[in-house]
Amino acid sequence: MVIQAIVLDAGPIGIITNPNLSPQSVACNQWLQSHVKLGNRIIIPEIADYEVRRELLRANKKKGVARLDSLCEGLEYLPITTMAMRQAAELWAKARQQGQPTAGDKMIDGDMILVAQSMASAIPNLAIATTNVRHLSRFITADLWQNIVAN
């Protein structure tokens, strides 16, 4: 499948918005820019924004919040909808019925919301770029951000 739309999970968003220029953050930013230059859709789902933002706010990392705001303004933003939340509840229940939960029973399970947001968007040729493939790839196309090649 040719990937034309990439939904960013919290991991890559955190790497991209980190103001410390580590080799990983530089590489992730270069990866992002290569996709943007090719015209691939890069999408920030509201659940991933929430997951990154809450930690930045808790740690009082103002530069990180500003970088996250800038990223959200510059890319496509995917709000959470009622349809996505209902789909997330179905996925959560199905995973538990199959004995393969993706989070604890008392957890809200952002991974299922992320998957459901992506599914509900009905965007063709979509993949989730993540740092943790295991939970997501059971339900939707997902890979490590480094493995999603710009083309």
C-alpha positions in Angstrom: 0.0 0.0 0.0 1.2 3.5 -0.8 0.8 5.6 2.3 -0.6 9.0 1.5 -1.8 10.0 5.0 0.1 9.7 8.2 -1.5 10.0 11.6 1.0 10.9 14.3 0.9 9.0 17.6 2.0 10.7 20.8 5.5 9.3 20.6 6.6 11.0 17.3 4.7 14.2 18.3 6.7 14.3 21.6 10.0 13.7 19.7 9.2 16.4 17.0 8.2 19.0 19.6 11.1 18.4 21.9 13.2 21.6 21.9 16.4 19.6 22.8 18.0 18.7 19.5 18.9 15.1 20.1 19.9 13.0 17.1 16.4 11.3 17.4 14.5 14.6 17.3 16.6 15.9 14.4 15.9 12.6 12.5 12.2 12.7 13.3 11.9 16.3 12.2 13.7 15.5 8.9 11.4 12.5 8.4 8.4 14.8 9.0 9.6 17.4 6.6 10.3 14.9 3.8 6.7 13.7 4.0 5.4 17.3 4.0 7.5 18.3 1.0 6.1 15.3 -0.9 2.5 16.5 -0.1 1.6 13.6 2.1 -1.1 14.4 4.6 0.2 14.6 8.1 -2.5 14.4 10.7 -2.4 15.2 14.4 -5.2 13.4 16.2 -6.7 15.2 19.2 -6.1 12.2 21.5 -2.3 12.3 20.8 -2.3 16.1 21.2 -3.9 15.6 24.6 -1.5 12.9 25.7 1.6 15.0 24.8 0.1 18.3 26.0 -0.9 17.1 29.4 2.6 15.9 30.2 4.2 19.1 28.9 1.8 21.2 31.1 2.4 19.0 34.1 6.2 19.5 33.8 5.7 23.2 33.1 7.6 22.9 29.7 6.5 26.1 28.1 8.8 25.7 25.0 7.4 22.3 24.4 3.8 23.5 24.6 4.6 26.4 22.2 6.2 23.9 19.8 3.2 21.6 20.0 0.8 24.5 19.3 2.9 25.5 16.3 2.9 21.9 15.0 -0.9 21.7 15.4 -1.4 24.9 13.5 0.9 23.8 10.7 -0.6 20.4 10.1 -4.0 18.8 9.7 -5.8 18.3 13.0 -8.3 15.5 13.6 -10.8 16.2 16.4 -12.4 13.5 18.4 -16.0 12.8 17.4 -18.8 10.9 19.0 -18.5 8.3 16.3 -14.8 7.8 17.0 -15.4 7.4 20.8 -18.2 4.8 20.2 -15.8 2.9 17.9 -13.1 3.1 20.5 -15.5 1.6 23.1 -16.2 -1.3 20.7 -12.5 -1.9 20.0 -11.7 -1.8 23.7 -14.4 -4.3 24.5 -13.4 -6.6 21.5 -9.8 -6.6 22.6 -10.8 -7.7 26.1 -13.3 -10.3 24.8 -10.3 -11.8 22.8 -8.1 -11.8 25.9 -5.8 -9.1 24.4 -6.4 -5.8 26.2 -4.2 -2.9 25.2 -4.4 -1.2 28.6 -5.7 -1.9 32.1 -9.4 -2.2 32.8 -9.5 1.2 34.6 -7.5 3.0 31.9 -9.2 5.2 29.2 -7.0 3.6 26.6 -5.7 6.3 24.3 -4.5 3.7 21.8 -8.1 2.6 21.1 -9.2 6.2 20.7 -6.3 6.8 18.3 -7.2 3.8 16.3 -10.9 4.7 16.3 -10.2 8.3 15.3 -8.1 7.1 12.4 -10.8 4.6 11.3 -13.6 7.0 11.6 -11.8 9.5 9.4 -12.3 7.1 6.5 -9.1 8.5 4.9 -7.7 6.0 2.4 -4.1 4.8 2.5 -3.6 5.9 6.0 -1.0 4.6 8.5 -0.3 5.5 12.1 3.3 6.6 12.8 4.2 5.5 16.3 7.0 4.5 18.6 5.0 1.5 19.8 3.5 -0.7 17.1 2.2 -3.7 19.1 -1.2 -2.4 20.3 -2.1 -0.4 17.2 -1.2 -2.8 14.4 -3.7 -5.4 15.5 -6.5 -3.0 14.4 -5.0 -0.7 11.7 -1.9 -0.1 9.6 0.7 1.2 12.0 4.5 1.2 12.0 7.5 2.9 13.6 7.8 6.4 12.2 11.2 5.6 10.8 9.8 2.7 8.7 7.2 4.9 6.9 9.2 5.9 3.9 8.4 9.2 2.1 7.4 8.5 -1.5 
